[in-house]
Amino acid sequence: MSDLIANIVGTGAALCSISSFAPQMIKIWKDRDASSVSLKTYSLTVTCFILWVVYGVLTTAWPVVFANSCALVMAAGVLFMKWRFDISDKA
């Protein structure tokens, strides 16, 4: 039973981590403005998820790899839009 509870908690944590970037992505996309997004924060966040993915691969912890890969894609999307809309504002 404790494995089931641990898996439920882990799945919930993974879903929260992955979906937590969606509101920021939607706001940036709608407004075409990422000026309020911290470049340093999202750069560090993307680096963090990369390290978690590498850790998961090295330890063969595939749920860690999957969840953090998904979160990496979302955080990298915010970082990309930060770069994209900052560049277009200066052009």
C-alpha positions as CSV (number, residue, x, y, z in Angstrom):
1,M,0.0,0.0,0.0
2,S,2.8,2.5,0.7
3,D,4.2,2.0,-2.8
4,L,0.8,3.0,-4.2
5,I,0.7,6.1,-2.0
6,A,4.2,7.0,-3.0
7,N,3.4,6.6,-6.7
8,I,0.2,8.7,-6.3
9,V,2.2,11.5,-4.6
10,G,5.0,11.3,-7.2
11,T,2.5,11.4,-10.1
12,G,0.8,14.4,-8.5
13,A,4.2,16.2,-8.0
14,A,5.2,15.5,-11.6
15,L,1.9,16.8,-13.0
16,C,2.2,19.9,-10.9
17,S,5.8,20.5,-12.0
18,I,4.9,20.1,-15.6
19,S,1.7,22.1,-15.7
20,S,3.1,24.9,-13.5
21,F,4.7,26.6,-16.5
22,A,1.5,26.6,-18.6
23,P,0.0,29.8,-17.2
24,Q,3.2,31.7,-17.8
25,M,3.5,30.3,-21.4
26,I,-0.1,31.2,-22.2
27,K,0.3,34.8,-20.8
28,I,3.5,35.4,-22.7
29,W,2.0,34.0,-25.9
30,K,-1.2,36.1,-25.6
31,D,0.5,39.3,-24.7
32,R,3.6,38.8,-26.9
33,D,5.4,40.2,-23.9
34,A,8.0,38.5,-21.7
35,S,9.5,41.5,-20.1
36,S,8.3,40.5,-16.6
37,V,10.0,37.1,-16.9
38,S,13.4,36.8,-15.2
39,L,16.0,35.5,-17.7
40,K,18.2,34.4,-14.8
41,T,15.5,32.5,-13.1
42,Y,14.4,30.6,-16.1
43,S,18.0,29.9,-17.2
44,L,18.6,28.4,-13.8
45,T,15.3,26.5,-13.9
46,V,16.2,25.0,-17.3
47,T,19.7,24.1,-16.0
48,C,18.1,22.4,-13.0
49,F,15.8,20.3,-15.2
50,I,18.7,19.3,-17.4
51,L,20.6,18.1,-14.4
52,W,17.6,16.2,-13.1
53,V,17.2,14.4,-16.4
54,V,20.9,13.5,-16.5
55,Y,20.6,12.3,-12.9
56,G,17.6,10.2,-13.8
57,V,19.4,8.6,-16.8
58,L,22.5,7.9,-14.8
59,T,20.5,6.2,-12.0
60,T,17.9,4.7,-14.4
61,A,15.1,6.4,-12.6
62,W,12.8,6.6,-15.6
63,P,9.9,8.4,-13.9
64,V,12.4,11.2,-12.9
65,V,13.6,11.3,-16.5
66,F,10.1,11.5,-17.9
67,A,8.7,14.1,-15.5
68,N,11.7,16.3,-15.6
69,S,12.0,16.1,-19.4
70,C,8.4,17.3,-19.7
71,A,9.1,20.1,-17.3
72,L,12.3,20.9,-19.1
73,V,10.3,21.4,-22.4
74,M,7.8,23.7,-20.7
75,A,10.5,25.8,-18.9
76,A,12.6,25.9,-22.1
77,G,9.4,27.1,-23.9
78,V,9.2,30.1,-21.5
79,L,12.9,30.8,-21.9
80,F,12.6,30.6,-25.7
81,M,9.6,33.0,-25.7
82,K,11.6,35.4,-23.4
83,W,14.3,35.4,-26.0
84,R,12.0,35.6,-29.0
85,F,9.8,38.4,-27.8
86,D,12.7,40.4,-26.3
87,I,14.5,40.2,-29.7
88,S,11.4,41.2,-31.6
89,D,10.8,44.2,-29.3
90,K,14.3,45.5,-30.1
91,A,14.0,45.1,-33.8
